[in-house]
Amino acid sequence: MQLKFCGGARTVTGSQHLLSVNGHRILLECGLFQGRRAEAYEKNQQFAYDPAALDAVLLSHAHIDHSGNLPSLVARGYRGPIYATSATVALCQLMLRDSAYLQERDIEWVNKIRRRRGEPLAEPLYSIEDAEEALRSFVGAQYDRSLQVAPGVQATFRDAGHILGSAGILLELTTSKGKLRLGFSGDIGRPGMPVLRDPQPLQDLDVLLMESTYGDRLHSPAGDVAEALALAIRQTAAAGGRIVIPAFAVGRTQALVYELHKLFDQDRIPDIPIFVDSPLATNATEVFRLHPECFDRQTYRLFLQDGRDPFGFDRLRYVRTVEESKKLNSLKYPHIIISASGMAEGGRILHHLKNNLDDHRNLVLLVGYAARDTLARRLMDGEKVVRIFGEEYPVRCKVKVMDAFSAHADRRELLDYLAFNPPGRLQRIFLVHGEPDQALPFKDALRSQGYPEVHVPEPGEVFSL
């Protein structure tokens, strides 16, 4: 058995891990690498293996940094099944089509500038037709029910509590040399967060591939998030400004809407309009409504048992058309815009940012992780001038980071997750989906707790099991 780390190694984007067992090749994830446009385009075009030689793909959840390059994989020859939970399949139906559409639209904007400058025109990474072809390969799985994905390979999806349908995956491997329990954490959610159930740790493992996004950080206490959000909104509205929130269309947007609904019911925020300006987020919210079995008890108690919609209230409006989106930029009174993408690397959020960054009254509220070299990360880092669609824009607005909304477990929560696998049983840990400044300190922490072998793989590194 071998593991090859093809993406998501020492970075938080482009997750891809290749397992070879019994002569078969199983790919865990096929995510888009996100970062500088030229570098990302080149990396996403290249695969560290032959897609046509794969036998199965297992997908932990629908976020684009985990699923977004599946259309390229299929376009380059992959013909096997793509296994994921039923809710993830439903979300990917939306997200992969949306990813293709946004790439085509963003390339149109880039090419307008390139034509003006006399530069060569660019091509999108893949088309909507490529996304449609990939979607035909999806196979839905249920939580906690084992299925055979290759000879000697049983897979079981466990609720990861990260986004709707997210899963950690237990792989029970049987070879001529014996049996091995290998766990792939996917992205691990946080206990006590709104809407979704708490993560269900993988247990009794021999080997674990584990995310380390926040391996050396602690989040702000979740109990403080509601008042911090309410205060930021009250202050900005009192100054006559707008609040612009880049948010992942799946997961973060729904959590924000849920919290805003509660704050509005409690009269803790002013009576200002709230717009969710993302067709993907709007459609994804419909998928959420169709999967209440994934919700936690608090959501049921506060909303569902009375027949109320957690994701809809009087001041909230979902924006679908481009014309409606453009009209938001002409509004002169305080309001809130939630728009994708969360890392501000594509979609309508780019237009809202370029129209609002230069006004000192406005607030850009960053509520999730942003990978290195993304626009959201540059705003987090305090850059005073940023580039959007190839042109420079000054940053004069306020920028606030609220990590308590993160859907990723922090250092303490990751250690709690590992407590179900004591060092005497868990022999090897591979830390993935984390930048070195997070993964390497977490590696040291795990070794100090007695775990015998902890690795932070380099991209392309291969390990025998």
C-alpha positions as CSV (number, residue, x, y, z in Angstrom):
1,M,0.0,0.0,0.0
2,Q,1.2,3.5,-0.8
3,L,0.0,7.1,-0.2
4,K,1.0,9.9,-2.5
5,F,0.2,13.5,-1.6
6,C,-0.7,15.2,-4.8
7,G,-2.4,18.4,-3.5
8,G,-3.4,20.0,-0.2
9,A,0.1,19.2,1.1
10,R,1.6,22.1,3.1
11,T,-1.3,24.2,1.7
12,V,-5.0,24.5,2.3
13,T,-6.2,24.3,-1.3
14,G,-6.2,21.7,-4.1
15,S,-6.7,18.7,-1.8
16,Q,-5.7,15.4,-3.6
17,H,-4.3,12.3,-2.0
18,L,-3.7,9.0,-3.9
19,L,-4.0,5.6,-2.2
20,S,-2.7,2.6,-4.0
21,V,-3.8,-0.8,-2.6
22,N,-4.3,-4.3,-4.1
23,G,-3.3,-3.0,-7.5
24,H,-6.1,-0.4,-7.5
25,R,-5.8,3.4,-7.3
26,I,-8.2,5.4,-5.1
27,L,-8.1,9.2,-5.1
28,L,-9.2,11.1,-2.0
29,E,-10.6,14.5,-3.2
30,C,-9.8,16.4,-6.3
31,G,-9.9,20.1,-5.3
32,L,-9.0,23.3,-7.1
33,F,-5.7,25.0,-6.1
34,Q,-6.5,28.7,-5.3
35,G,-4.0,31.5,-5.2
36,R,-2.3,33.7,-7.8
37,R,-4.2,33.3,-11.0
38,A,-1.4,32.2,-13.3
39,E,0.1,29.8,-10.7
40,A,-3.3,28.4,-9.9
41,Y,-4.2,27.9,-13.6
42,E,-1.0,26.0,-14.2
43,K,-1.3,23.8,-11.2
44,N,-4.9,22.9,-11.8
45,Q,-4.1,21.8,-15.4
46,Q,-1.5,19.3,-14.2
47,F,-2.1,16.0,-12.5
48,A,0.6,14.0,-10.6
49,Y,-1.0,10.8,-11.9
50,D,-2.9,9.5,-14.9
51,P,-6.6,10.2,-14.4
52,A,-7.6,7.4,-16.7
53,A,-5.7,4.9,-14.4
54,L,-7.8,5.7,-11.3
55,D,-10.4,3.2,-10.1
56,A,-12.4,5.3,-7.7
57,V,-12.7,8.8,-6.2
58,L,-13.9,9.5,-2.6
59,L,-15.0,13.1,-1.8
60,S,-15.4,14.3,1.8
61,H,-17.5,17.4,1.0
62,A,-18.5,19.9,-1.7
63,H,-16.2,22.9,-1.1
64,I,-14.4,23.8,-4.3
65,D,-10.9,23.3,-2.7
66,H,-11.9,19.7,-2.3
67,S,-14.2,19.0,-5.3
68,G,-13.5,21.8,-7.8
69,N,-11.1,20.0,-10.2
70,L,-13.3,16.9,-10.8
71,P,-14.4,18.3,-14.2
72,S,-10.8,18.4,-15.3
73,L,-10.2,14.9,-14.0
74,V,-13.1,13.5,-16.0
75,A,-12.1,15.6,-19.1
76,R,-8.7,14.0,-18.9
77,G,-9.9,10.4,-18.9
78,Y,-11.3,9.4,-15.6
79,R,-14.3,7.1,-16.0
80,G,-14.9,5.6,-12.6
81,P,-17.4,6.4,-9.8
82,I,-17.1,9.5,-7.5
83,Y,-18.4,8.5,-4.0
84,A,-19.9,11.2,-1.7
85,T,-22.7,11.6,0.7
86,S,-26.1,12.3,-0.8
87,A,-26.1,15.9,0.5
88,T,-22.6,16.4,-1.0
89,V,-23.8,15.1,-4.3
90,A,-26.7,17.5,-4.2
91,L,-24.4,20.4,-3.4
92,C,-21.9,19.5,-6.1
93,Q,-24.7,19.5,-8.7
94,L,-24.8,23.3,-8.0
95,M,-21.2,24.0,-7.1
96,L,-19.4,22.4,-10.1
97,R,-21.8,24.0,-12.6
98,D,-21.3,27.3,-10.8
99,S,-17.5,26.9,-10.7
100,A,-17.4,26.4,-14.5
101,Y,-19.8,29.3,-15.1
102,L,-17.7,31.6,-12.9
103,Q,-14.5,30.6,-14.6
104,E,-15.9,31.4,-18.0
105,R,-17.3,34.7,-16.8
106,D,-14.1,35.7,-15.0
107,I,-12.1,34.9,-18.0
108,E,-14.4,37.2,-20.0
109,W,-13.5,40.0,-17.7
110,V,-9.8,39.2,-17.8
111,N,-9.8,39.0,-21.6
112,K,-11.5,42.5,-21.9
113,I,-8.4,43.9,-20.1
114,R,-6.0,41.7,-22.1
115,R,-7.6,42.9,-25.4
116,R,-7.1,46.5,-24.3
117,R,-3.5,45.8,-23.5
118,G,-2.9,43.7,-26.6
119,E,-2.1,40.6,-24.5
120,P,-2.9,36.9,-25.5
121,L,-6.4,35.8,-24.5
122,A,-6.9,33.2,-21.7
123,E,-9.0,30.0,-21.7
124,P,-11.1,28.8,-18.7
125,L,-9.8,25.7,-16.9
126,Y,-12.9,23.8,-17.8
127,S,-16.4,24.3,-19.3
128,I,-19.9,23.8,-18.1
129,E,-20.1,20.8,-20.4
130,D,-17.0,19.3,-18.5
131,A,-18.8,19.9,-15.2
132,E,-22.0,18.1,-16.5
133,E,-19.9,15.1,-17.6
134,A,-18.3,14.9,-14.1
135,L,-21.6,15.0,-12.4
136,R,-22.8,11.9,-14.2
137,S,-20.1,9.9,-12.3
138,F,-21.4,10.7,-8.8
139,V,-22.6,7.9,-6.5
140,G,-24.5,8.9,-3.3
141,A,-23.6,7.2,0.0
142,Q,-25.4,7.3,3.4
143,Y,-23.7,8.1,6.7
144,D,-22.5,5.1,8.7
145,R,-23.2,2.5,6.0
146,S,-20.2,0.7,4.6
147,L,-19.7,0.2,0.9
148,Q,-17.1,-1.5,-1.2
149,V,-15.2,0.9,-3.5
150,A,-12.5,-1.5,-4.7
151,P,-11.5,-5.1,-4.0
152,G,-10.5,-5.2,-0.3
153,V,-11.5,-1.6,0.3
154,Q,-14.6,-0.8,2.4
155,A,-15.5,2.9,2.9
156,T,-17.7,4.4,5.6
157,F,-18.7,8.1,5.7
158,R,-19.0,9.7,9.1
159,D,-20.5,13.1,9.8
160,A,-17.7,15.7,10.0
161,G,-19.9,18.6,11.1
162,H,-18.1,21.0,8.7
163,I,-20.7,21.8,6.1
164,L,-23.9,20.1,5.0
165,G,-23.0,16.5,3.9
166,S,-19.4,16.7,5.0
167,A,-17.7,13.5,6.1
168,G,-14.7,11.9,7.5
169,I,-14.0,8.7,5.7
170,L,-13.0,5.4,7.3
171,L,-11.3,3.0,4.9
172,E,-11.0,-0.6,6.0
173,L,-8.2,-2.2,3.9
174,T,-7.7,-5.9,3.5
175,T,-4.6,-7.2,1.7
176,S,-2.6,-10.4,1.6
177,K,-0.5,-8.9,4.4
178,G,-3.4,-8.2,6.7
179,K,-5.9,-5.5,7.6
180,L,-5.5,-1.8,8.2
181,R,-7.9,0.9,9.3
182,L,-7.1,4.2,7.6
183,G,-9.0,7.4,8.3
184,F,-9.3,10.5,6.2
185,S,-10.7,13.4,8.3
186,G,-11.7,15.7,5.5
187,D,-12.3,19.1,7.0
188,I,-13.3,18.8,10.7
189,G,-16.1,20.9,12.0
190,R,-16.5,22.6,15.4
191,P,-18.7,21.4,18.2
192,G,-21.5,23.7,19.3
193,M,-21.7,25.7,16.0
194,P,-25.1,26.7,14.6
195,V,-27.2,24.6,12.3
196,L,-25.2,21.4,11.9
197,R,-24.5,18.5,14.2
198,D,-21.2,18.1,16.0
199,P,-18.4,16.2,14.2
200,Q,-18.3,12.4,14.7
201,P,-14.6,11.5,15.1
202,L,-13.2,8.5,13.3
203,Q,-12.1,5.9,15.9
204,D,-9.7,2.9,16.3
205,L,-7.5,3.9,13.5
206,D,-4.0,2.6,12.4
207,V,-3.3,5.5,10.1
208,L,-4.9,9.0,9.9
209,L,-4.8,11.7,7.2
210,M,-5.8,14.8,9.2
211,E,-6.5,18.4,8.3
212,S,-4.4,21.0,10.1
213,T,-5.8,24.3,8.9
214,Y,-5.8,25.8,12.4
215,G,-3.2,23.5,13.9
216,D,-1.5,26.3,15.9
217,R,-4.4,28.7,16.5
218,L,-7.3,29.0,18.9
219,H,-10.6,30.5,17.8
220,S,-12.3,33.3,19.7
221,P,-15.0,31.8,22.0
222,A,-18.1,30.9,20.0
223,G,-20.3,32.5,22.7
224,D,-18.8,36.0,21.8
225,V,-19.6,35.8,18.1
226,A,-23.2,37.1,18.2
227,E,-22.4,40.3,20.1
228,A,-19.3,41.0,18.1
229,L,-21.3,40.6,14.9
230,A,-24.1,42.8,16.2
231,L,-21.7,45.5,17.4
232,A,-19.9,45.7,14.0
233,I,-23.2,46.0,12.2
234,R,-24.5,48.7,14.6
235,Q,-21.4,50.8,14.4
236,T,-21.2,50.6,10.6
237,A,-24.8,51.4,10.1
238,A,-24.6,54.4,12.5
239,A,-21.8,55.8,10.3
240,G,-23.9,55.4,7.2
241,G,-21.7,52.6,5.8
242,R,-22.3,49.3,4.1
243,I,-21.2,45.8,5.4
244,V,-19.7,43.6,2.7
245,I,-19.1,40.0,3.7
246,P,-17.2,37.5,1.4
247,A,-18.6,34.1,2.5
248,F,-18.5,30.6,1.1
249,A,-21.8,30.0,-0.6
250,V,-22.2,26.6,1.1
251,G,-22.0,26.5,4.9
252,R,-20.7,30.0,5.9
253,T,-23.5,31.9,4.2
254,Q,-26.2,29.8,5.8
255,A,-24.5,30.1,9.3
256,L,-24.4,33.9,8.9
257,V,-28.1,34.1,7.8
258,Y,-29.0,31.9,10.8
259,E,-27.2,34.2,13.2
260,L,-28.6,37.4,11.6
261,H,-32.0,35.9,11.9
262,K,-31.6,35.4,15.6
263,L,-30.1,38.9,16.1
264,F,-32.9,40.5,14.1
265,D,-35.5,38.6,16.2
266,Q,-33.8,39.9,19.4
267,D,-33.7,43.5,18.2
268,R,-29.9,43.5,18.5
269,I,-29.2,44.8,15.0
270,P,-30.8,47.8,13.2
271,D,-33.6,47.4,10.7
272,I,-31.5,47.5,7.6
273,P,-31.7,45.3,4.4
274,I,-29.7,42.1,4.2
275,F,-28.9,40.7,0.7
276,V,-27.5,37.3,-0.1
277,D,-26.0,38.1,-3.5
278,S,-25.0,34.7,-4.9
279,P,-27.1,32.4,-7.1
280,L,-25.1,29.5,-5.7
281,A,-25.8,30.4,-2.1
282,T,-29.4,30.9,-2.9
283,N,-29.7,27.5,-4.5
284,A,-27.5,25.9,-1.8
285,T,-29.9,27.2,0.8
286,E,-32.6,25.3,-0.9
287,V,-30.5,22.1,-0.6
288,F,-30.1,22.9,3.1
289,R,-33.9,23.1,3.5
290,L,-34.2,19.6,1.9
291,H,-31.8,18.0,4.4
292,P,-33.1,18.9,7.9
293,E,-31.8,15.5,9.1
294,C,-28.3,17.1,9.2
295,F,-29.4,19.9,11.5
296,D,-28.7,20.0,15.3
297,R,-31.2,20.1,18.1
298,Q,-31.0,23.9,18.7
299,T,-32.0,24.6,15.1
300,Y,-35.0,22.2,15.5
301,R,-36.0,23.8,18.8
302,L,-35.7,27.5,17.6
303,F,-37.1,27.1,14.2
304,L,-38.3,23.8,12.8
305,Q,-40.6,22.7,15.5
306,D,-42.6,26.0,14.9
307,G,-42.5,25.6,11.2
308,R,-40.2,28.6,10.7
309,D,-37.5,28.9,8.1
310,P,-34.0,29.3,9.7
311,F,-32.7,30.8,6.4
312,G,-35.5,33.4,5.7
313,F,-36.9,36.5,7.5
314,D,-38.4,39.9,6.7
315,R,-35.3,41.9,6.1
316,L,-33.5,39.2,4.1
317,R,-33.5,39.1,0.3
318,Y,-31.9,36.5,-1.9
319,V,-30.5,38.1,-5.1
320,R,-30.5,36.0,-8.3
321,T,-30.1,38.1,-11.4
322,V,-27.1,40.2,-12.5
323,E,-29.3,43.2,-12.9
324,E,-30.4,43.0,-9.3
325,S,-26.8,42.5,-8.2
326,K,-25.7,45.7,-10.1
327,K,-28.5,47.7,-8.5
328,L,-27.0,47.0,-5.0
329,N,-24.1,49.2,-5.8
330,S,-26.4,52.2,-6.3
331,L,-27.9,51.9,-2.8
332,K,-27.0,55.0,-0.6
333,Y,-28.3,53.8,2.7
334,P,-26.7,51.2,5.1
335,H,-27.2,47.5,4.2
336,I,-25.4,44.2,4.4
337,I,-24.3,42.2,1.4
338,I,-23.2,38.5,1.8
339,S,-21.6,37.2,-1.4
340,A,-19.3,34.5,-2.7
341,S,-16.6,33.5,-2.9
342,G,-15.3,33.3,0.6
343,M,-11.7,33.8,-0.4
344,A,-12.8,36.6,-2.8
345,E,-11.2,34.8,-5.8
346,G,-14.2,34.9,-8.1
347,G,-17.9,35.7,-8.4
348,R,-20.0,38.7,-7.6
349,I,-18.1,39.6,-4.4
350,L,-15.3,41.0,-6.6
351,H,-17.6,43.6,-8.0
352,H,-18.9,44.6,-4.6
353,L,-15.4,44.9,-3.2
354,K,-14.2,47.1,-6.0
355,N,-17.2,49.3,-5.5
356,N,-16.9,49.6,-1.7
357,L,-13.2,49.4,-0.7
358,D,-12.5,53.1,-1.1
359,D,-15.2,54.4,1.4
360,H,-14.0,54.8,5.0
361,R,-17.5,54.3,6.3
362,N,-17.8,50.8,4.9
363,L,-16.8,47.5,6.5
364,V,-15.5,44.4,4.9
365,L,-16.1,41.6,7.3
366,L,-14.0,38.4,6.8
367,V,-15.5,35.4,8.5
368,G,-13.5,32.4,7.2
369,Y,-10.1,31.1,6.3
370,A,-8.3,32.7,3.4
371,A,-5.4,30.9,1.7
372,R,-2.1,32.6,0.9
373,D,-2.2,35.0,-2.1
374,T,-6.0,35.2,-2.3
375,L,-7.7,38.6,-2.3
376,A,-9.3,37.9,1.1
377,R,-5.9,37.1,2.6
378,R,-4.4,40.3,1.2
379,L,-7.2,42.2,2.9
380,M,-6.7,40.3,6.1
381,D,-3.0,41.2,6.0
382,G,-3.8,44.9,5.8
383,E,-2.7,45.7,2.2
384,K,-3.7,49.2,1.3
385,V,-3.9,48.6,-2.5
386,V,-5.3,45.4,-4.0
387,R,-5.8,44.2,-7.6
388,I,-9.2,43.2,-8.8
389,F,-9.7,42.1,-12.5
390,G,-6.1,43.2,-13.1
391,E,-6.6,46.8,-11.9
392,E,-5.6,48.5,-8.6
393,Y,-8.1,49.7,-6.0
394,P,-7.2,51.5,-2.7
395,V,-8.4,50.0,0.5
396,R,-9.8,52.9,2.7
397,C,-12.7,50.9,4.4
398,K,-12.5,49.1,7.7
399,V,-11.5,45.4,7.5
400,K,-12.5,43.1,10.4
401,V,-11.7,39.4,10.8
402,M,-14.1,37.2,12.8
403,D,-12.6,33.8,13.1
404,A,-15.3,32.5,15.5
405,F,-17.4,31.8,12.4
406,S,-14.8,29.4,11.1
407,A,-16.1,26.0,10.2
408,H,-12.7,24.4,10.9
409,A,-11.7,23.0,14.2
410,D,-8.9,24.9,16.0
411,R,-5.9,23.4,17.8
412,R,-7.8,22.4,20.9
413,E,-10.7,20.9,19.0
414,L,-8.3,18.9,16.7
415,L,-6.7,17.5,19.8
416,D,-10.1,16.6,21.2
417,Y,-10.9,14.8,17.9
418,L,-7.7,12.8,18.2
419,A,-8.4,11.7,21.8
420,F,-10.6,8.9,20.3
421,N,-7.4,7.4,18.8
422,P,-4.8,6.9,21.6
423,P,-1.1,6.7,20.6
424,G,-0.9,3.0,21.5
425,R,-3.2,2.3,18.5
426,L,-2.7,5.1,16.0
427,Q,0.7,4.5,14.5
428,R,1.0,7.1,11.8
429,I,-0.5,10.6,11.3
430,F,-0.2,12.6,8.1
431,L,-1.1,16.3,8.5
432,V,-2.6,17.8,5.3
433,H,-4.7,20.8,4.4
434,G,-2.6,23.2,6.4
435,E,0.1,25.7,5.7
436,P,3.5,25.0,7.3
437,D,3.1,27.7,10.1
438,Q,0.0,25.7,11.3
439,A,0.9,22.1,10.4
440,L,4.5,22.0,11.8
441,P,3.7,23.3,15.3
442,F,0.8,20.9,15.4
443,K,3.1,18.1,14.5
444,D,5.3,18.9,17.5
445,A,2.3,19.0,19.7
446,L,1.2,15.5,18.6
447,R,4.7,14.1,19.1
448,S,4.8,15.5,22.6
449,Q,1.6,13.6,23.3
450,G,3.2,10.3,22.4
451,Y,2.1,9.7,18.8
452,P,5.0,7.8,17.3
453,E,5.0,9.0,13.7
454,V,3.7,12.3,12.6
455,H,4.4,13.6,9.0
456,V,3.8,16.8,7.2
457,P,4.2,15.6,3.6
458,E,5.7,17.6,0.9
459,P,3.8,17.9,-2.4
460,G,4.4,14.7,-4.4
461,E,5.9,12.8,-1.5
462,V,5.1,9.0,-1.4
463,F,4.8,6.8,1.8
464,S,4.5,3.1,2.0
465,L,2.1,1.7,4.6
